[in-house]
Amino acid sequence: MNVLKIATAGSVDDGKSTLIGRILYDTKSLTEDKLQAIEEKSRQRGFDYLDFSLATDGLVAEREQGITIDVAHIYFSTPKTSFIIADTPGHIEYTRNMVTGASNSQASIILVDARNGVVEQTYRHFFINNLLRVKEVVVAVNKMDLVDYSEERFNQIKGEIEYLAQKSDYKNQKITFIPISALHGDNVVNSSTNINWYSGKSLLEYLEDLQPFESTNDSKARFPIQSIIRPKTEEFHDFRGYAGKLYGGSLAVGDKVTVLPSAIESTIKGIHFFDREYNEAKSGSSFTLTLEDDVNIGRGDMIVKKGEEPRVTKQLEATICWMDKSPLQVAEKFYIKHGVNDAQVKITSLENSIYTDFSGEVTNPSKLSLNEIGKVSLKISKPLLVDSYKDNKSNGAFILINPKTNNTSGVGFIN
């Protein structure tokens, strides 16, 4: 069964939590006690309908204010697909949470209130999905019942998003538009008779047909070493394995590989998944690898196919999403966490801060404040093995950690 990771995004009150609650309800994924709690709470609030947002708003403050603050992860399955949905906040002050939720997602749902249309947060969330290279974006035009299921209104919003997409430098993104009413269930799980001018799939039907992208990733293979496996048994006395998770392409027994940073070459001897051996490992797999030659390899080293080496550098140009209340300024020092490697890093310059409506940028800003996005230059205390984010997501991203507070201050995408 396929496993699909999805993030939701949208402005405040666009109906993200209600949409997810509706999906859980219509797919019979809510437990009996949870359903009873929703019914009781809805009656207490004087609603003549079920408030499905209660299915996901877990924090007390969320239930009291009727908003999403934290990133909630919801798990459910249909006969065709298992889903992991990150319900992310809509408020501008929680933009960093939206980045966190979308960073590991293979698809994204951006909700737009049919009454309000495209607003500032729509621009921001669309920009972040472009920055994170999310391949599948579904624009769900919600609350169609409040605009009399108007096809004209739907097409107007669709045109605004398509105009916005023309400004993006990421051209491999597929955008799909679906008119829905999360409250009444129109086109959410089942097709709607109220929107008879729409002939496409319902939202859930569309998501079920998406394929996970890790299995089709055609970027170069990256196998960072997490640990060395040396069993203390007679049977495996001479066994030396290198354990980690594979990102990008595939690796197979017999492949000529290069070990970095030493640049020593060898050949893959075996690929071990616990007590089994396989001839090939796909992207996203965690396994232990053995080589034909005894090579001095340690945690943080990387095995790649010969001729597909990443860049080795102590200088980085990157786009940063700033997540700390203390602004980012030139000459500040942080710890950088890149895969299993970490090092000290210094900010050498702030190139710009970017307007998230694709309207331009501010050059040479004095700082990057909370939730702002900009391009920076960094100097690292030791060489790192990196790719650009567009070539390899996992090896092209990093986080910055404040050495004084240990807070995750920013997430970076290597240019």
CORWO-V874218 format. One record per residue. N is the residue number from 1. D_CENTER is the distance of its C-alpha to the mean C-alpha in Angstrom with 2 decimals. Layout:
BEGIN
N|D_CENTER / N|D_CENTER
END
This chain:
BEGIN
1|20.63 / 2|17.20 / 3|14.17 / 4|11.42 / 5|8.11 / 6|7.97 / 7|7.23 / 8|10.53 / 9|11.75 / 10|15.33 / 11|18.30 / 12|20.43 / 13|22.31 / 14|20.65 / 15|20.45 / 16|16.93 / 17|18.37 / 18|21.38 / 19|19.50 / 20|17.78 / 21|21.17 / 22|22.90 / 23|20.84 / 24|21.63 / 25|25.23 / 26|25.86 / 27|24.47 / 28|26.64 / 29|23.83 / 30|25.26 / 31|27.80 / 32|31.31 / 33|31.38 / 34|28.10 / 35|29.54 / 36|32.81 / 37|31.22 / 38|29.50 / 39|32.87 / 40|34.79 / 41|32.58 / 42|32.61 / 43|36.43 / 44|36.73 / 45|34.97 / 46|37.38 / 47|34.93 / 48|36.43 / 49|33.05 / 50|30.36 / 51|27.76 / 52|24.67 / 53|22.48 / 54|24.27 / 55|22.42 / 56|19.18 / 57|20.43 / 58|21.19 / 59|22.34 / 60|25.95 / 61|25.20 / 62|22.77 / 63|25.54 / 64|28.19 / 65|26.57 / 66|24.80 / 67|21.49 / 68|18.04 / 69|17.64 / 70|15.41 / 71|12.10 / 72|13.67 / 73|12.41 / 74|14.70 / 75|15.84 / 76|18.27 / 77|19.70 / 78|21.86 / 79|24.33 / 80|22.04 / 81|18.45 / 82|16.78 / 83|13.90 / 84|11.40 / 85|10.67 / 86|9.08 / 87|11.89 / 88|11.20 / 89|14.31 / 90|16.05 / 91|18.39 / 92|18.17 / 93|18.84 / 94|15.63 / 95|13.39 / 96|12.09 / 97|10.99 / 98|9.06 / 99|7.25 / 100|6.78 / 101|5.77 / 102|3.25 / 103|2.22 / 104|2.82 / 105|3.53 / 106|6.56 / 107|8.08 / 108|8.52 / 109|11.89 / 110|13.54 / 111|16.82 / 112|19.92 / 113|23.17 / 114|25.83 / 115|28.37 / 116|26.58 / 117|24.75 / 118|22.35 / 119|22.27 / 120|20.97 / 121|17.72 / 122|17.13 / 123|17.49 / 124|15.20 / 125|12.26 / 126|13.08 / 127|13.30 / 128|9.92 / 129|8.42 / 130|11.02 / 131|10.42 / 132|6.85 / 133|8.71 / 134|7.20 / 135|10.45 / 136|11.40 / 137|11.91 / 138|14.51 / 139|16.64 / 140|18.49 / 141|21.67 / 142|22.64 / 143|26.09 / 144|27.96 / 145|30.81 / 146|31.45 / 147|32.13 / 148|34.31 / 149|31.75 / 150|32.53 / 151|31.53 / 152|32.51 / 153|30.10 / 154|27.22 / 155|28.13 / 156|28.45 / 157|24.86 / 158|23.71 / 159|25.78 / 160|24.30 / 161|20.71 / 162|22.09 / 163|23.96 / 164|20.91 / 165|19.10 / 166|22.18 / 167|21.56 / 168|18.19 / 169|18.41 / 170|15.64 / 171|17.88 / 172|16.11 / 173|14.08 / 174|15.75 / 175|16.40 / 176|18.20 / 177|20.29 / 178|21.51 / 179|24.08 / 180|23.90 / 181|25.53 / 182|23.49 / 183|26.61 / 184|28.91 / 185|26.59 / 186|27.27 / 187|25.03 / 188|22.49 / 189|23.59 / 190|26.92 / 191|28.22 / 192|30.13 / 193|33.82 / 194|33.50 / 195|31.39 / 196|33.71 / 197|33.01 / 198|29.48 / 199|29.73 / 200|26.12 / 201|24.22 / 202|23.17 / 203|19.52 / 204|19.40 / 205|21.47 / 206|19.14 / 207|16.04 / 208|18.32 / 209|19.21 / 210|15.79 / 211|15.55 / 212|12.78 / 213|12.02 / 214|12.33 / 215|15.97 / 216|16.61 / 217|15.06 / 218|18.11 / 219|17.30 / 220|19.61 / 221|19.68 / 222|18.84 / 223|20.23 / 224|20.23 / 225|22.93 / 226|22.29 / 227|25.86 / 228|29.22 / 229|30.74 / 230|34.55 / 231|36.04 / 232|39.31 / 233|41.16 / 234|44.04 / 235|42.32 / 236|39.43 / 237|41.45 / 238|40.38 / 239|36.78 / 240|34.26 / 241|30.64 / 242|27.42 / 243|24.45 / 244|20.74 / 245|17.60 / 246|17.50 / 247|14.80 / 248|15.47 / 249|18.76 / 250|21.29 / 251|24.21 / 252|27.60 / 253|30.91 / 254|33.12 / 255|30.49 / 256|31.76 / 257|29.40 / 258|29.42 / 259|28.80 / 260|27.50 / 261|28.65 / 262|32.10 / 263|31.90 / 264|33.92 / 265|33.79 / 266|34.07 / 267|33.40 / 268|31.21 / 269|33.69 / 270|31.69 / 271|28.31 / 272|28.50 / 273|26.43 / 274|28.38 / 275|31.80 / 276|31.14 / 277|31.09 / 278|29.35 / 279|29.95 / 280|26.35 / 281|22.85 / 282|19.72 / 283|16.29 / 284|14.45 / 285|17.95 / 286|19.41 / 287|23.12 / 288|26.16 / 289|27.61 / 290|31.26 / 291|32.99 / 292|36.52 / 293|37.39 / 294|37.43 / 295|35.06 / 296|34.45 / 297|30.69 / 298|28.96 / 299|25.65 / 300|23.42 / 301|25.14 / 302|23.43 / 303|24.81 / 304|24.24 / 305|26.33 / 306|29.42 / 307|29.08 / 308|25.27 / 309|25.15 / 310|22.45 / 311|23.69 / 312|25.47 / 313|25.61 / 314|26.37 / 315|25.37 / 316|21.94 / 317|21.09 / 318|17.61 / 319|15.76 / 320|15.17 / 321|13.52 / 322|16.27 / 323|15.87 / 324|19.46 / 325|22.52 / 326|24.52 / 327|23.97 / 328|23.18 / 329|26.46 / 330|28.02 / 331|29.55 / 332|27.45 / 333|26.56 / 334|23.52 / 335|22.27 / 336|19.53 / 337|17.37 / 338|16.33 / 339|15.60 / 340|18.78 / 341|20.73 / 342|21.54 / 343|24.10 / 344|25.56 / 345|24.57 / 346|26.34 / 347|25.25 / 348|27.83 / 349|27.08 / 350|25.09 / 351|25.12 / 352|23.87 / 353|21.85 / 354|20.14 / 355|20.83 / 356|17.75 / 357|20.04 / 358|20.58 / 359|24.12 / 360|24.42 / 361|24.24 / 362|26.47 / 363|27.81 / 364|28.67 / 365|27.63 / 366|29.12 / 367|25.91 / 368|22.29 / 369|22.15 / 370|19.63 / 371|16.64 / 372|18.06 / 373|16.51 / 374|18.82 / 375|19.83 / 376|21.57 / 377|23.60 / 378|23.68 / 379|26.31 / 380|25.55 / 381|28.24 / 382|27.75 / 383|26.44 / 384|22.87 / 385|21.83 / 386|19.09 / 387|17.72 / 388|16.37 / 389|12.63 / 390|13.61 / 391|15.55 / 392|13.42 / 393|9.81 / 394|10.71 / 395|14.11 / 396|13.37 / 397|11.45 / 398|13.30 / 399|14.05 / 400|17.45 / 401|19.50 / 402|22.60 / 403|25.54 / 404|27.59 / 405|25.31 / 406|22.70 / 407|20.06 / 408|16.65 / 409|17.66 / 410|15.05 / 411|12.04 / 412|13.14 / 413|12.45 / 414|15.64 / 415|17.72
END
